[in-house]
């Protein structure tokens, strides 16, 4: 039986306690409607860190993380006809929806009551091979090579959905709190649509990246912004920044919370943070339409995807560097 190299979450724990373990497993066979890909690149997302450390409760013992997977199709299961052998495709976070619940029927499949997610409910791309239901995979624009395409599959898609949730008008003023793999893509989408962008984040490297990409200002996480914001997106999983971002909003502004996990939000003052129709809303997963729209828009705008490559054998180090804010842009694993 052919085997593959992979990393598995043996026991969720802080990353410095070694919860991610290198393993060998059988190469998976694609089931009905599925394709198997040979992984060429897998992005490293903060959600992988939440799964590994247990911020997200385990859904599957020994799961292989990774949901920004770029690979080439090498086998198809019964009935799988969408992709040809050798075609490059992307495997994203959203892996399955029921298609019949009230949310799926109205077009909000991101809120499906019985979803499944790559790298949480099923094995993902911290491996040399992976399988996916072909209905949930993406064709990838030729404008992006493997390393550039991988972060688009979650960081890009969630950044896009969060940007829309922040409801900033054309030419408006946007604040971004946290500036990693997702925010550095969302910033470019916003700039491409004529918004003024103010970045607040830890880490001098990411502040400098924000300015190089065209941000109007970049400062520490709690620094005041130079003008009232029409909308903001919180990418950092830091609940203490919610009142900071809300206080920076102009009347009628919206704060979108982009993360799947957030530390405790401190008490809010109604007058200072919410009055005059300021609002806060969360972003939950994405629809497949979000992904298609983001990939097309990113290619049209020619956005720059900043990546730091790691060999697959150093996946644990990549997650450690993410946890300690030592990355600029997005980390990607290369088998």
Secondary structure, 3 states (H helix, E strand, C coil): CCEEEEEEECCCCCHHHCCEEEEEEECCCCCCCEEEEEEEEEEECHHHHHHHHCCCCCCCCCCCCCCCEEEEEEEECCCCCCCCCCCEEEECCEEECCCCCHHHHCCCHHHCCCCEEECCCECCCCECEEEEEHHHEEECCCCCCHHHHHHHHHHHHHHHHHHHHHCCCCCCEEEEECCCCCHHHHHHHHHHCCCEEEEECCCHHHHHHHHHHCCCEEECCCCCCCCCEEEEEECCCCCCHHHHHHHHEEEEEEEEECCCCCCCCCCCCHHHHHCCCCEEEECCCCCHHHHHHHHHHHHHHCCCCCEEEEEHHHHHHHHHHHHCCCCCCEEEEEC
